Amino acid sequence: MNILEYSKKLLDSLKNNEVKFSYLINKKIGPEEVDSMYIVPIKDTLKAVVNRYYFLAWEIKHYLKGVVLEEKVLDYLVLSLAFLRYARNVDFVKIESELLDALRDSNCNIEENLIVTMLKELKGKVTSLPEVFNENFSKKISLNYSYPEWLVSMIRKHFGTRNAYKSISSSRKSAPISICANDLLVKDIDHPSFVKTKTTSNSYSYVGNKKLFEEELYMNQKVFVLDQSEQKVLEGLKIYQGEKILIIGDVNPSFVIDTCIKICDLGKVRVALSNVEDLNNTRKVVSKYRFQSFEAFESPINLVCTHTDGGNDRVIVMPKNSEFGLIRKKPEVLLSFKKEHFDILLQEQYEYIKEASTFIKNDGELDYIVPTLNKKESYLLVRRFLNEHPSFGLIEEQMIFPYEYNGEGIYYARLRKLGN
């Protein structure tokens, strides 16, 4: 089997945003897809590429000293280097042979001896960064943490050097599983597997040795997984008991669970999801809690009006976004999102919040949430909305950085619809 070609197809699917990295690693790469002897090496390689792509690409370009490489050729070289450097039980000759075949098919003019020599030399030696990079923050951080340089520059421009550095470095570190206690069933947790945090009054970290889903507290719905940054957002929204709430957009089931808990299961939480897969997943997870207040339906934003009117106390809107605040969980975002995507994305986000604002009653609240580290998707978009919709006023807004709670980078704004 040609494992390099197979790995290239998987990498392309990540770049084209056709599959999530977690699904690819945990479910897609299995004996039904590939010979069992190659499963572990391919997983090792894809993990290395997704987390180190920009540095591996720089090493190759640095070695080849100015040779122009097409993206397809560069991907083959990056994958081959990752196989040889990071994968277990991989035959150098096999990777070398498959790479040379792929380069011939791509009409690459680089001398084959140079390619083989490069792989042998780079296999066991990580390239040191030139000292001159110490004077170029964006380039140095980009390569140290394998981020696209334009993204490092943008985050630094928007939030300063300190926040950029701490957010980027934090996103490459693992964090314990973040847990919320279900306040409807338990007030305090006295269990060695759950450590109290200072994030919110019901926030914990899971430090147990068993798998979380085997823990009795989890099986009995007394605790659930929710990122600490999202916990902080929900605390900041100041949701009241018995509210009628509409949630529209890219929402995870745990966010819905905590919202139902915060209204004490007395009001109504309706969730509009854009596809059947998300709808079924949300219903499956939330149904375990037997909430009377929960209801979900499938609808794109432009058809939500057929399911609800403008009588909601609160509308929480989570539009499609760059996901730059989710790198810790979704490192493939660094490969799939391109700078040129912004203009279309920003207009889609604006249309999303504008449509969502029609479902709120007078004196109701519109909450805008995006997991990003980009001012254009957050502060500036909200300013544009407020300027063009004088019937709304800003209550509060906040950017939560990834390093603050070992979680996501996330922005939220609370807007009030002014009464007559």
N, C-alpha and C positions, 0 to 999 in steps of 0.2 A: 504493500500500500504506500502511496505517496503522501507522507504525513505533512510535508511542507505545503503542498497544494491544499490539503484539507485545512490546515491551520490558516492559510491565507484566506480561504472562504469564510472561516469563522471571524477573522479580523475584519474583513470587509463588512460582515453583518453587524459588527459592533460600530464600525465607522459610519455605516448608513442608518444607524439607529433602528435596526430591524429586530434586535434582541437585546435583553438586559444581560450584563456581565454575570450577575449572580445566577440567572437561569442557565446561561451557557455553561458555566463551570459546574453547577450542582445537578443539572438535569440533562442538558443536551449532549454533552460529551460522555457517552456510555457505550456499552458493548453492542447496542443496536446501531450505533453510528460509526464505530471504529474498532479495529482489532484490539482486544483487551490489553495486549502488551504495550500498546501505544497510548492508552488513556492517561496514565500518570504523566508521561513526558509532555504530552500535548497540553494538559492542564498547567503543568509547571511553566511551560513556555508562554501560554496565553496570559497567565498571571503576571509574569515578568514583563511582557510586552505592554500590557495595559498600564502597569504601574511605572514603567521605565522607558516608554517609547521615545520620548523626546531626547533623553540622555543617550540611549543606544543609537538613535539616528545621528546625533551630534558626533559620537565617537566614530561612526563609520565615515561621515563626511570629513571629519578632522583627519582621519587616516588617509583618505583618498585625495586630500588636498585640492579642493576646488573642482573635482569632477562633478558635472551636472548629472543629477539622478532624477529620473521620473519617480513619481510617488509609488507606482507599482513595483519598480525595481528596488526602491528603498525599503518597502515593506518586506520583500523577500529577504533582503540582507539583514534587516532587524530581526525577523523571525529566526533566521539561521543562527545569528549570533546568540539569541536568547536560548535556542535549543542547546547549543554547545556549552553555554556558560551556566545556565540555570536548571536545565532539565536533567532528571536522573536517567541513567541507563540508555544513553543515546549514542549511536555509532557515528563517529565523525565522518567516516567515508560515505555513509548513507546520506547524511545531510549535505555534504559537499557535492555529491552526485546529483541530488535532487535540485539543489540550488543552481548548479551549472546548467542543468536542463531547462529550468525555469527562465534563466537569463538568456539562454539561446532563443527560446520561444518568444521572449520579449524584445529580441533584436538589440540587446544591450552590447555596447562596443567595448566594455571594460575587459582588459586582458584577464583570462581565466587564472593564470598563475598569480596575479596580483590579488584576486579574490580569495584564493586558497590560502595564500600567505597571510592576508589580513585576518581571516578567521582563526588561523592557528595562533597568531600573535595576540589578538584581542580576547580569545577564549579564556585565558588565565590571567589577564591583566586589565584592570579597569583604568581607563585613561584619566590622568590628572588634569584638572582645569588649569589653563594658563593663568599666571599671576595677574595679567592685565585685566582679567575678568573681575578682580576684586574691586575695580573702579567702576564696574558696570553692574549695578544692583539687579536690574531686571534679568540680564543674561545669566548672572551667577545664580540667582534664586531659581530661574527657569530650569537650569541644568541640574542644580542640586536636588530639586524636588520634581523634576521632569514635568514641568508645566509649559504650555506654549508661551513664548516670550511676550506676545501681545497681550495675553491675559494677565500676566504678572504686572505689566506696565499699567494696564487699565485699573486693576485693583489698587495699585499704589497711588495712581492719580486720584481715584475716588475717595480713598480712605486713609492715605498716608502710609509711609514706610513701615511704621511699627505694626499697624493693623494688618497690612499686606503680608509682612513676614510671618507674624504669629498665626494668621489664618491659614496661610499656605502650608507652613510647617506642621500645624496641628492637623490639617486634613490628611496628612500622610502617616499619622499615628493611629494605632488601634485604640479603642475605648471600650470599657465594660458595657454590658447591656443595660440600657436605661429602663427603669420600671416605674410605673405609677400604681399606687394602691387604689383600689376601688372604694371610694369613701362611702358608698352605699352599703358595703358589706363589712368593711374593716377600717378602723381608725389608725391604729398603729401596728407595725409588724415587728415582732420580736422573734427573729429567725436568723441563724448564722449565715444563711445564703443570701440575705438581703441587707445591704448596708444603707443607712439613711444618708441622703445628701442634703445640701443647703439650697437646692434649686427652688423647690416649692415645698409646701407642707406635706405632700403625699408622694414625694420623689425618693426613689431608691436606686441603687445599682445592684445588679445580680452578680455575685461572686461565688456561687455554688459550683460544685464539681459535677453534678448531674446536668443532663440537658434540661433546659428551662421547662419544656413542655412536660417533663416528668415530675415537676414539683407540685405538691398538693395545692399550694396557694394559687398556682397558675391554672391547674385543672379545674379548680372551683371558682374561677373568674374573680378571685379576690385581688389579683394583680394582673397587669397587662403591659406590653412593651410600648413605650412611647419615648421618642428622642427628647432629651432634656431641654433642648432649645424649643421644641414644640410645646413642651410642658410650660415653659416660661411664656410663650406666646398666648396660650390659652388662659394662663393666669392673668396676663396683661389685658386680655379682652374684657375681663370682668363680666362674664356671662351670669345672668340672674336666673333664679329658680322660676320655672314655668314659662320661660320665653318661647315664642314661636320663631324658629330659626330655619333658614334655608341655606344649605351649603352647596356651592356650585364649583365644579372643577376637579383638579388633580388632588384628591384627598385620600389619605390612607385610613383604613378602618379604625385604627387605634385613636386617631384624632376624633372620629365620630363617637367612639365609646366614651372618651373623656368629656365630650360636649354633652352627651346624654346624662352623664353622671352629674355634671355641673348644673343642669336644670332640674336635678333630682328626679328625673324621669316623670316630670309633671307637665311639661309643655309639649312641644313638638319639634323634632329635628328631622327635616326632610333633606335628602341628599340627591342632587342631580349629577349623574355620571354619564360620560360621553359614549361608553361602549358596554356591551353585554358582559365581557370578561370582568371588567372592574365592578360592574353591578353585582354579578354573582359572587365574586370574592368578598365584597363588602357585606352582602347579606349573610354569607356563610359565617364570617367572623363575628359580626355584631349579633346575629341571632342567638349565639350561645349565652348572651347576657339577658335575654328575655325582656328587653326594654319595651314598654308600652308606647313610648314617645317616638320611636324610630320608624322611618319610612324611607325607601329609596326607589328611584325610578331612572330609567335610561332616557337621556335627552341631550342633544347638543344645545349650546347656549341660546341659539336663536329660536328654539322651540320650548324653552322652559315655560314660556307664557301660557302654553296649553296645559300645564300641570299646576300652576299656582297664580295667585294674583299679587297685588301690591300691598298686602296686609301683613307682611312679616315684621316682627320686632327687630330682627337682625338678619342680614344677609352676609355670609362669609364667602368670599370669592377667591379661588386659588387657580389662576389661569396657567396655561402652558407657559413654561419659562426656560431660561438657559440652564437651570439647575447647578449653577456655579457654587452654590452653598452645600451641595450634596457629594462632593468629591470623595469624602471618606467612605461613603456607602456605594457611590456609583462612579468609580474612577474612569469608566468608559466615556463619561461626558467630555473629558479632555480631548478625546479623539473624535467624537461625533459632532460636537458643536463648532461651527466655523464662524469667524468674525463677520462674514458677509450675510449671515442669517439674521442679524440684529434688526434691520429695518422692518422686515416682514413680521418678526416676532413682536416688536414693540407696538406695531399697529394692531395686531391681533389681541394683545393684552389690553390695549386701550378700548377696543370695541367690546371686549369681554366685560370690563368693569363698567362701561357705559350701559350695557344691556342689563347687567346685574343690579344696577342702581334703580331700575324701574320697579323692582319687586319689594320695596321698603315703604312702610307707612310713614307719615309725618312724625318726626321726632324719633324715628327708628335709626338703626346704626348699620353702616356698611363697613365691613372689615376686609381689607385687601392684604393678602399674604403671599409672598413669593420667596422661595429658598434660593437666594442669589447673593452675589457680592458685586452688584452692578447698579450704580445710581440711576441709570436710564430706565431700568425696569422697576425701580422702587420710588425714591424721592421725586425724581423728575416726572415720572408718569403720574404720580398722585398730584403734583403741582399743576400739570396740564389739565387733569380732570377737574380740579377745584376751580381753576381759572375759567373753564368752559361750562361749569355747572354751579352757579352761585347759590343754588338752593342747598348746597352741602358745605359743611364746615369741618375743619380738622380738630379732632379731640386730642389725638396722641399718635405718635409714630416712633418706631425704634428699629434699629439694626442690631441684631444679635450676631456676634462673630463666632466662628467655629471653636475658637480656643476658650471661650468664656465658660462653656459647660460641657466640653468634650463632645460636642454634638454638631448640629448643622449650622450653617450660616443662613440666617433667615430674617426677612424684613416684614414688619406688619404696620399697617396704618388703620386707625379707627376714625371713621368719618360719620358725622351726624347729619341726617336729612332734616333741615330746618322746617318747623311748622309754619302755617300761613300767618 
